[in-house]
Amino acid sequence: MEITKNSVIGEVIKEVPGAEEVIRKYFGGGCFTCPGINVETITFGSAMHNVDPEKIVEDIKKLQEKNTA
């Protein structure tokens, strides 16, 4: 799965082992009880939490590289 700032948060969590911790780091734990997690993108979540979406994408891509190494 290619991760971009337009990736849906819920899909990223399902597809990338460890991505849940990255999302929790930047957005807190509230995402995991919010139904929007299945339709909202990293960009949307970043806007809601005043975070640079590219930083989140970068961290998740590092996880993907680590998981495939």
C-alpha positions, 0 to 999 in steps of 0.5 A, a space after each residue: 500500500 502506498 501511503 500518501 497524505 490522502 490515505 484514509 487513516 483507518 486503512 493505513 492502520 489496518 495495512 501497516 503494522 505499527 501505524 496505530 502508534 504513529 497516529 496515536 503520537 500525532 492525533 491522540 487516542 480519540 481517533 480510535 473511537 471516532 467513526 470518521 477514522 474510516 473515511 478521513 484522510 491523513 490530511 484531514 486529521 492533520 488539519 484537525 490536530 494542527 500537524 504537518 501531514 507529510 511528517 506522519 506520512 514520512 513516519 509511516 513510510 519508515 515503518 513500512 520499510 522497517 517491516 519489509 526489511 
